[in-house]
Amino acid sequence: MPEPIKNMLSLAALKEFAEAIKSVYAEFDAEEFVLDTMGDTWDELELMARGRKISKTLGDFLPSKYEDAIAVIDKVVKIYQGFAAFSFPEFVIIYGQDEQHWVVSIAALGRFTEHFSAEFAVRPFIISNEKKMMAQMREWSKSDNEHLRRLSSEGCRPALPWGIGLPKYKKNPSPIFPILEQLKVDPSLYVRKSVANNLNDISKTHPELVIEIAKRWYGTDEKTNWIIKHGLRTLLKKSNADALSIFGLGNADAVEVSDFAINSSSIALGCDITFSFVIKAKNNTKARLEYGIDYMKHSGKQSRKVFQISEIPLKEGQTKTYTRKHALADHSTRKHYLGAHAVTLIVNGQERGTLEFELTGGNN
């Protein structure tokens, strides 16, 4: 099992970080800073909590005047790019949210984001002063700097992983749309990925709004087409008919399925399930091929996870045979439970066959 990411903030990493600060600010007590930061509970803290502990402790060792502390940090980021530096935007959250610090804080986040993205740090500012902060985000969306443009989108995602939620935008995402409109043909893939992820977030609470945007945007530019395809990925996996139709994937009946089979009805934990099938096009069409695994959960109920196989154009009469393997081994993001499972073949959003199998604890 891979080592937890939080361990990147080790004793050695903190010492390196502290020495970098001391090199630009001679009064910084590097040794005491490391001791105070790690304390007695360090091993119990997860990644984000460790970052916050670093940021909070910095306030005791950097200059007491906020503007002077930011000036020191500006010097540090020019010579240090280690993992611990992601605590600097958090420092702004803890010590720089007062109105008197607004100009200094927002300018600092704009500079910091080129080195370690500040999308987590802008969110408390959106919550505390939405009108002012979203005006700033719209300005960033017009910047020549791709890091600022990406921050303008990533920072206002309604459900940014690991970030503070923006419940108001989960209810009404309309303030986000001018930013996404500005970035819909952005030349940077880094930015376009963020726009797509933002749309995907919104699609989970307001699918009708994202479908409306997708219909309006799709076909206007290849970069925008990519955003739409990536932004509708959750709706596509949910077999949303409107989403499928945008990409010409609405006709499941144009594809025949035969010889759907699995290698065994009993699969041992840690092994692979192998399944195969044949498709044949009745006429010229496009086919989105997916499969769902119905996993047994701890509760004794099943829960489905959908995986994409392929998305291809087919000519009338064309036949293709597929064989796929799917691992049934425990890993950091999934624990398997023994018992009844199933694999379902999905063509253009429609289920075309389900085969059950038993996940067992022994070798077959």
Backbone hydrogen bonds, N-H to C=O, Kabsch-Sander energy under -0.5 kcal/mol:
donor,donor_aa,acceptor,acceptor_aa,energy
7,N,4,P,-1.6
8,M,5,I,-2.5
9,L,6,K,-1.8
10,S,8,M,-1.1
14,L,10,S,-2.3
15,K,11,L,-2.3
16,E,12,A,-2.1
17,F,13,A,-2.2
18,A,14,L,-2.8
19,E,15,K,-2.4
20,A,16,E,-1.7
21,I,17,F,-1.8
22,K,18,A,-2.4
23,S,19,E,-1.8
24,V,20,A,-0.6
24,V,21,I,-1.2
25,Y,21,I,-1.4
28,F,25,Y,-2.2
30,A,28,F,-1.3
33,F,29,D,-2.4
34,V,30,A,-2.1
35,L,31,E,-2.0
36,D,32,E,-2.8
37,T,33,F,-2.3
38,M,34,V,-2.3
39,G,35,L,-2.3
42,W,38,M,-1.4
44,E,41,T,-1.4
45,L,41,T,-0.8
45,L,42,W,-1.3
50,R,46,E,-2.4
51,G,47,L,-2.3
52,R,48,M,-2.2
53,K,49,A,-2.0
54,I,50,R,-2.3
55,S,51,G,-2.3
56,K,52,R,-2.7
57,T,53,K,-2.3
58,L,54,I,-2.1
59,G,55,S,-1.0
59,G,56,K,-0.6
60,D,57,T,-1.8
61,F,57,T,-0.5
61,F,58,L,-1.5
62,L,58,L,-2.5
66,Y,64,S,-0.5
68,D,65,K,-0.6
69,A,65,K,-2.1
70,I,66,Y,-2.4
71,A,67,E,-1.7
72,V,68,D,-1.8
73,I,69,A,-2.2
74,D,70,I,-2.5
75,K,71,A,-1.2
76,V,72,V,-2.0
77,V,73,I,-2.5
78,K,75,K,-0.7
79,I,76,V,-1.9
80,Y,76,V,-2.0
85,A,82,G,-1.5
86,F,83,F,-1.8
87,S,84,A,-1.8
88,F,85,A,-2.0
90,E,86,F,-0.6
91,F,87,S,-1.7
92,V,88,F,-1.4
93,I,89,P,-1.5
94,I,90,E,-2.4
95,Y,91,F,-2.6
96,G,92,V,-2.2
101,H,98,D,-1.8
102,W,99,E,-1.3
105,S,101,H,-3.1
106,I,102,W,-2.8
107,A,103,V,-1.9
108,A,104,V,-2.1
109,L,105,S,-2.5
110,G,106,I,-2.0
111,R,107,A,-1.6
112,F,108,A,-3.2
113,T,109,L,-2.0
114,E,111,R,-1.1
115,H,112,F,-2.4
116,F,112,F,-2.2
122,V,118,A,-1.5
123,R,120,F,-0.6
125,F,121,A,-0.5
126,I,122,V,-1.7
127,I,123,R,-2.2
128,S,124,P,-2.3
129,N,125,F,-2.2
133,M,129,N,-2.6
134,M,130,E,-3.0
135,A,131,K,-1.3
136,Q,132,K,-1.4
137,M,133,M,-2.3
138,R,134,M,-2.1
139,E,135,A,-1.6
140,W,136,Q,-2.5
141,S,137,M,-1.8
142,K,139,E,-1.4
143,S,140,W,-1.9
146,E,144,D,-0.6
149,R,145,N,-2.1
150,R,146,E,-2.5
151,L,147,H,-2.0
152,S,148,L,-1.9
153,S,149,R,-1.0
154,E,150,R,-3.1
155,G,151,L,-2.3
156,C,153,S,-0.8
157,R,154,E,-1.2
160,L,157,R,-1.0
163,G,160,L,-2.0
166,L,158,P,-1.7
169,Y,166,L,-1.1
170,K,166,L,-1.2
171,K,167,P,-1.6
172,N,168,K,-2.4
176,I,173,P,-2.2
177,F,173,P,-0.7
177,F,174,S,-0.8
179,I,176,I,-1.0
180,L,176,I,-1.6
181,E,177,F,-2.7
182,Q,178,P,-1.7
183,L,179,I,-1.4
184,K,180,L,-0.6
184,K,181,E,-0.8
186,D,183,L,-1.9
189,L,187,P,-0.5
192,R,188,S,-2.5
193,K,189,L,-2.6
194,S,190,Y,-0.9
195,V,191,V,-2.1
196,A,192,R,-2.5
197,N,193,K,-2.4
198,N,194,S,-2.4
199,L,195,V,-2.4
200,N,196,A,-2.4
201,D,197,N,-2.2
202,I,198,N,-2.3
203,S,199,L,-2.4
204,K,200,N,-0.7
204,K,201,D,-1.1
205,T,202,I,-1.4
206,H,202,I,-3.2
209,L,206,H,-0.8
210,V,206,H,-1.6
211,I,207,P,-2.5
212,E,208,E,-1.8
213,I,209,L,-2.1
214,A,210,V,-2.9
215,K,211,I,-2.5
216,R,212,E,-1.5
217,W,213,I,-2.7
218,Y,214,A,-2.9
220,T,217,W,-1.9
225,N,221,D,-2.6
226,W,222,E,-1.9
227,I,223,K,-1.8
228,I,224,T,-2.5
229,K,225,N,-2.5
230,H,226,W,-2.4
231,G,227,I,-3.0
232,L,228,I,-1.7
233,R,230,H,-1.1
236,L,232,L,-2.7
237,K,233,R,-2.1
238,K,234,T,-1.5
239,S,236,L,-1.6
240,N,235,L,-2.8
244,L,240,N,-2.4
245,S,241,A,-2.2
246,I,242,D,-1.3
247,F,243,A,-0.8
247,F,244,L,-0.8
248,G,245,S,-1.6
249,L,244,L,-2.6
252,A,250,G,-0.9
254,A,251,N,-0.6
255,V,252,A,-1.6
256,E,280,K,-3.3
258,S,278,V,-2.5
261,A,259,D,-0.5
261,A,276,S,-2.3
263,N,274,T,-2.3
267,I,358,E,-3.0
269,L,360,T,-2.8
270,G,328,L,-2.9
271,C,268,A,-2.3
273,I,326,H,-2.6
275,F,324,R,-2.6
276,S,261,A,-2.5
277,F,322,Y,-2.0
278,V,258,S,-2.7
279,I,320,K,-2.8
280,K,256,E,-1.9
281,A,318,Q,-2.3
282,K,254,A,-3.2
283,N,254,A,-0.7
285,T,314,L,-2.4
287,A,312,I,-3.0
289,L,287,A,-0.6
289,L,310,S,-3.3
290,E,288,R,-0.5
290,E,346,I,-2.7
291,Y,307,F,-2.6
292,G,344,T,-2.6
293,I,305,K,-2.6
294,D,292,G,-0.6
294,D,342,A,-2.7
295,Y,293,I,-1.1
295,Y,303,S,-2.6
297,K,301,K,-2.7
300,G,297,K,-1.8
303,S,295,Y,-2.2
305,K,293,I,-1.9
307,F,291,Y,-3.0
309,I,289,L,-3.3
310,S,289,L,-1.6
312,I,287,A,-2.3
314,L,285,T,-3.4
317,G,281,A,-2.9
318,Q,315,K,-2.7
320,K,279,I,-2.3
322,Y,277,F,-2.8
324,R,275,F,-2.9
326,H,273,I,-2.4
328,L,271,C,-2.2
331,H,334,R,-2.4
334,R,331,H,-1.0
337,Y,296,M,-0.6
339,G,359,L,-2.1
341,H,357,F,-3.1
342,A,294,D,-0.9
343,V,355,L,-2.6
344,T,292,G,-2.6
345,L,353,G,-2.5
346,I,290,E,-3.1
347,V,350,Q,-2.8
348,N,288,R,-2.6
350,Q,347,V,-2.1
352,R,345,L,-3.4
355,L,343,V,-2.6
357,F,341,H,-2.3
358,E,265,S,-2.6
359,L,339,G,-2.8
360,T,267,I,-2.6
360,T,358,E,-0.6
